[in-house]
């Protein structure tokens, strides 16, 4: 019988995940379907349980349900526990496993697709929401020289730095005079098109500016290109986190570069 998977979110119509997983399944010869499920606000658990009860084998979870998915899981991976959020569920007869593949997806996009080594680099992480929290542990595992978390609401950045030893924190205003090799924008400013404050740090030669938001020439990317930094959006992270979920479900890590090229072409 064909195995069923889904992505659950609200809104969900815009999601690229069904296309990504259809391309993975076709390339790796997997007999599976992958659909987009709109869950009502307040109705995530019922939607996920209903999907599992009708034969769903696993699901990706997106905005705004990653914390509800964390609570729904009956077992968590270490990286999901560290992230405090779940983006991948695996349904079986006696448990719901919750994982978080966002951080692994980001690190793989940086180190493999963009060929940026993180070890020994000065890394600035902008933002202290769910996406930032999910990537801190995988970034620290690469042994950067520094991982500084800066957020508009500074206290949230300090809370994360207290949770993750090896990272430090400050407000956006305290970045003046600092230089970084890798700057990751994990704020939602580009998505919501709310203005990002003018950032006063400098980019080191050959630095990379990475915006988790994809498919948009965001204010953050524009600010980075002006002094000549290399810039990348988060489409590679999206494809790589999907590949990690596919690996968990199917035991196969699909090839991602063809999928990334196909998505960039449309
Ligand atoms: P949250 O709502 O949890 O956090 C938003 C963060 O952005 C907060 O730190 C907030 O600061 C900050 N922020 C929002 N607007 C501004 C602004 N105008 N200026 C400065 N800071 C601002 O969102 P998430 O962490 O869940 O998601 C963040 C982004 O990451 C989203 O755009 C999402 O689409 C993207 N993402 C991409 C993925 C991918 O695969 N490419 C995967 C996961 C997320 P404050 O605390 O002060 O409010």
Boltz pocket constraint, residues with backbone or C-beta under 6 A from the ligand:
constraints:
  - pocket:
      binder: B
      contacts: [[A, 102], [A, 126], [A, 127], [A, 128], [A, 129], [A, 130], [A, 131], [A, 132], [A, 151], [A, 152], [A, 153], [A, 156], [A, 185], [A, 186], [A, 187], [A, 188], [A, 189], [A, 190], [A, 191], [A, 194], [A, 195], [A, 196], [A, 197], [A, 211], [A, 212], [A, 213], [A, 214], [A, 234], [A, 235], [A, 237], [A, 238], [A, 239], [A, 241]]
      max_distance: 6.0
